[in-house]
Amino acid sequence: MKLINILSGQKLIERRITEKKLDKRLKEGIERKLISGEQWFRKPENWYSITAYANPYKTPYKELKILLRNSKELKPILTKTLKVFYGIGIADSENIINEWDLQKQKYSEAVVIDAINQFIEGSVQGLQNLVYEYPKSKIMFKGLNAIFEDLSRKDLIPSNRKFKQTTHICLGNTVGNFEQEEIFGMFKDNMIKNDLLLLGFQLDTNVEKILSQYKKNPKFKKLILGSIGKKIKIKKLIWKWNSKGNQIEAWSSDVLVFRSKKYNNPQFKKFIQKYPFKILKEFTDKDVIVYLLKKV
């Protein structure tokens, strides 16, 4: 796999997943009574219609504030590293991190992974606009339209990289969409010693408020129903707080349609001890936290 100049006009995105495979995964999810996270975003226009402040995850606008407010601490560590983004969404926070490289040396390297191709296409346009903002700069890029679990380190590290160190980035509470052992095991396997891991997720500071922001949000309901509602024949979503799993859940009959893990600081710090990661930095904004970790 090679990085390509984002303004070259060449094919920037490698398609490794099809609608047929997504349908197969949905069928398998219905059979095991657990729908996987990529299914919720299959109508990406519904995600784009949710503004940052209307988003129950809270992370889109809180993360951006955190990154900008703490840029003096983060920039020296994150610049001059290959950036591997797990899930991209509207890419606002992610593009700030790429911009730091352009500010410093007018050169950036980015690999973007998402199961929804339209999100990668949106990130491409955002990065192309960044290059226009910084004349004579260059962003080397590769988009992988794929499921995270289908990729290994060899798929993520381009042969023509210039930066020796890699920063793996997973923002927007994407980590909360997975079984935690699954996604952190994936990070561990995809990273080598001294690689960095930048995470952003929502805290469980006020469970009732968080539950209401999901439950009473018609746009979020439309996101889920628009993506999978017809295929699973959902008539009504039942929203719950799972105190044991510390997660928001939406059920249709006996099928867990949606889930979103929420952490607290002590809980996360205890959990991460199982993995070879050292916490370097942590920044909070009330109910959202950003962690910077290093593999040791």
C-alpha positions in Angstrom: 0.0 0.0 0.0 1.3 3.4 -0.9 0.4 7.0 0.0 -0.7 9.3 -2.9 -0.6 13.0 -3.2 -4.1 14.2 -2.4 -4.1 16.7 -5.3 -2.6 14.2 -7.8 -6.0 13.2 -9.4 -5.1 9.6 -8.8 -7.4 7.0 -7.1 -7.2 7.8 -3.4 -9.6 5.3 -1.9 -9.2 1.5 -2.0 -12.6 -0.2 -1.7 -12.4 -3.4 0.4 -16.0 -3.8 1.3 -19.2 -4.0 -0.7 -22.9 -3.4 0.1 -23.3 -7.1 -0.3 -20.8 -7.8 2.5 -22.4 -5.2 4.7 -25.8 -6.8 4.1 -24.2 -10.2 5.0 -22.8 -8.7 8.2 -26.2 -7.2 9.1 -27.9 -10.6 8.6 -25.3 -12.2 10.8 -25.8 -9.5 13.4 -29.6 -10.0 13.5 -29.0 -13.8 14.0 -26.7 -13.2 16.9 -29.0 -10.4 18.3 -26.3 -7.7 18.1 -26.0 -5.2 15.3 -22.4 -4.0 14.6 -21.6 -0.3 14.5 -20.9 0.2 10.8 -24.6 -0.6 10.1 -25.8 2.6 11.9 -24.2 4.9 9.4 -25.2 3.3 6.1 -27.3 6.4 5.3 -24.5 8.9 5.9 -26.7 11.8 4.8 -28.6 11.3 8.1 -25.3 11.6 10.0 -24.3 14.7 8.2 -27.7 16.3 9.1 -26.9 16.0 12.8 -25.1 19.2 13.8 -22.3 19.1 16.4 -24.5 20.4 19.2 -27.4 18.1 18.3 -25.1 15.1 18.4 -25.8 12.9 21.5 -22.2 11.6 21.4 -21.2 15.2 22.5 -17.7 14.5 21.2 -17.7 16.3 17.8 -17.6 19.8 19.3 -16.1 19.0 22.7 -13.1 17.2 21.1 -12.4 20.1 18.8 -12.3 22.5 21.8 -10.0 20.2 23.6 -7.6 19.9 20.7 -7.4 23.6 20.1 -7.1 24.5 23.7 -4.3 22.1 24.3 -2.5 22.4 20.9 0.7 23.7 22.4 1.1 20.4 24.3 -0.1 18.1 21.5 1.5 19.6 18.4 5.1 18.8 19.3 4.2 15.2 20.0 1.8 14.5 17.1 3.5 16.4 14.2 5.9 14.5 12.0 4.1 11.2 12.5 2.1 9.1 10.1 -1.6 9.5 11.1 -3.9 6.5 10.9 -7.5 7.4 11.5 -10.1 4.8 12.6 -13.5 6.2 11.5 -13.6 9.7 10.1 -17.2 11.0 10.2 -17.4 14.7 9.4 -13.6 14.9 10.0 -13.5 18.3 11.7 -11.3 17.3 14.7 -9.2 15.0 12.5 -8.4 17.7 10.0 -7.1 20.0 12.7 -4.5 17.3 13.5 -3.4 17.2 9.9 -3.3 21.0 9.8 -0.7 21.0 12.5 1.7 19.2 10.2 1.0 21.7 7.4 1.6 24.6 9.8 5.0 23.2 10.8 6.5 21.6 7.7 3.8 21.8 5.0 3.7 18.0 4.7 1.4 15.4 6.2 0.8 11.7 5.9 -2.7 10.3 6.5 -4.4 6.9 6.3 -8.2 7.0 6.8 -10.2 3.8 7.5 -14.0 3.8 7.4 -16.7 1.3 6.4 -18.7 4.1 4.8 -17.1 5.4 1.6 -18.9 8.7 1.6 -17.2 9.7 4.9 -13.7 9.1 3.3 -14.7 11.1 0.3 -15.7 13.9 2.6 -12.4 13.8 4.4 -10.6 13.9 1.0 -12.3 17.1 0.1 -11.5 18.6 3.6 -7.8 17.7 3.2 -7.7 19.1 -0.3 -9.1 22.4 1.0 -6.4 22.4 3.7 -3.7 22.2 1.0 -5.2 25.2 -0.7 -5.1 27.0 2.7 -1.3 26.2 2.9 0.2 26.9 -0.6 3.1 24.6 -1.6 2.1 22.1 1.0 1.5 18.4 0.4 -0.7 15.8 2.0 0.1 12.2 1.2 -3.0 10.1 1.6 -4.6 6.7 1.4 -8.3 5.9 2.1 -9.3 2.3 3.1 -13.1 1.7 2.7 -13.0 -1.3 5.0 -14.1 -2.8 8.3 -11.5 -2.2 11.1 -11.5 -5.9 12.1 -10.5 -7.0 8.6 -7.2 -5.0 8.6 -3.8 -5.7 10.1 -0.8 -3.5 10.6 0.6 -4.4 7.2 -2.5 -3.0 5.6 -2.2 0.3 7.5 1.5 1.2 7.1 2.4 2.5 3.6 5.7 1.5 2.0 6.5 5.1 1.0 6.0 6.7 4.3 8.6 9.3 5.4 7.7 9.7 9.1 9.0 6.9 11.2 6.5 7.1 14.0 2.8 6.4 13.7 -0.1 8.0 15.6 -3.3 5.9 15.6 -6.3 8.1 16.1 -9.9 7.1 17.1 -12.1 10.1 18.0 -15.8 10.7 18.3 -16.5 8.0 20.8 -16.0 5.4 18.1 -14.2 3.2 20.7 -17.6 3.0 22.5 -19.3 1.3 19.5 -17.2 -1.9 20.0 -16.7 -4.6 22.5 -13.8 -3.0 24.4 -11.5 -6.0 24.4 -12.0 -6.3 20.6 -11.1 -2.7 19.7 -8.2 -2.3 22.2 -6.9 -5.7 21.2 -6.9 -4.4 17.6 -5.0 -1.3 18.6 -2.4 -3.4 20.4 -1.9 -5.7 17.4 -1.7 -2.8 14.9 0.8 -0.9 16.9 4.5 -1.3 17.6 6.6 0.1 20.5 6.5 3.9 20.7 3.5 4.2 18.4 1.0 6.8 19.7 -2.7 6.3 20.3 -5.1 9.4 20.5 -8.6 8.6 21.8 -11.6 10.7 22.4 -14.8 9.5 24.1 -17.7 10.4 26.2 -17.8 10.1 30.0 -20.6 8.8 32.1 -20.9 12.1 34.1 -24.7 12.3 34.0 -26.4 9.1 32.9 -30.0 10.3 32.8 -29.0 13.4 30.7 -27.0 11.3 28.3 -29.8 8.8 27.9 -32.3 11.6 27.2 -30.0 13.0 24.5 -30.2 9.8 22.7 -33.8 8.7 23.4 -35.4 12.1 22.7 -33.3 12.9 19.6 -35.5 12.3 16.4 -32.5 12.8 14.1 -30.5 10.1 15.8 -33.5 7.8 15.6 -33.7 8.6 11.9 -30.0 7.7 11.5 -30.6 4.2 12.9 -34.0 3.5 11.3 -32.9 5.0 8.0 -29.9 2.7 7.8 -31.3 -0.7 9.0 -35.0 -0.1 10.0 -36.5 -1.8 6.9 -34.1 -4.7 6.9 -34.8 -5.6 10.6 -38.4 -4.3 10.5 -37.9 -2.0 13.6 -41.2 -0.5 14.7 -40.0 0.9 18.0 -36.6 1.5 19.7 -36.4 0.8 23.4 -33.6 2.9 25.0 -31.9 1.7 28.1 -28.9 2.4 30.3 -26.9 -0.8 31.0 -25.2 -0.1 34.3 -23.2 -3.3 34.2 -21.7 -2.6 30.7 -21.8 1.2 31.4 -23.4 1.8 28.0 -26.4 3.4 26.2 -28.4 0.7 24.4 -31.3 0.7 21.9 -33.3 -2.5 21.5 -35.8 -3.8 19.0 -37.5 -6.8 20.6 -34.6 -9.0 21.6 -32.0 -7.5 19.2 -29.5 -5.0 20.5 -29.6 -2.5 17.7 -27.3 0.2 19.1 -24.8 0.5 21.9 -22.4 3.2 23.1 -19.9 2.6 25.9 -19.3 5.5 28.3 -16.2 5.6 30.5 -15.2 7.3 33.7 -11.5 8.1 34.4 -10.9 5.5 37.2 -12.7 2.8 35.1 -10.7 3.5 32.0 -7.3 3.7 33.8 -8.0 0.3 35.4 -9.1 -1.2 32.1 -6.1 0.1 30.1 -3.7 -1.6 32.6 -4.4 -4.9 30.7 -2.7 -3.5 27.6 0.8 -2.3 26.9 -0.1 1.4 26.8 1.2 4.3 28.9 -1.0 7.3 29.4 1.0 10.4 28.3 -1.7 13.1 28.4 -5.4 13.5 29.4 -7.6 16.5 28.7 -11.3 16.8 29.7 -14.1 19.1 29.0 -16.8 18.1 31.5 -18.3 15.0 29.8 -15.7 14.3 27.1 -12.1 13.2 27.5 -9.2 13.0 25.1 -6.3 10.6 26.0 -2.9 10.4 24.4 -1.2 7.0 25.0 2.0 5.4 23.9 2.7 1.7 23.3 5.4 0.5 25.6 
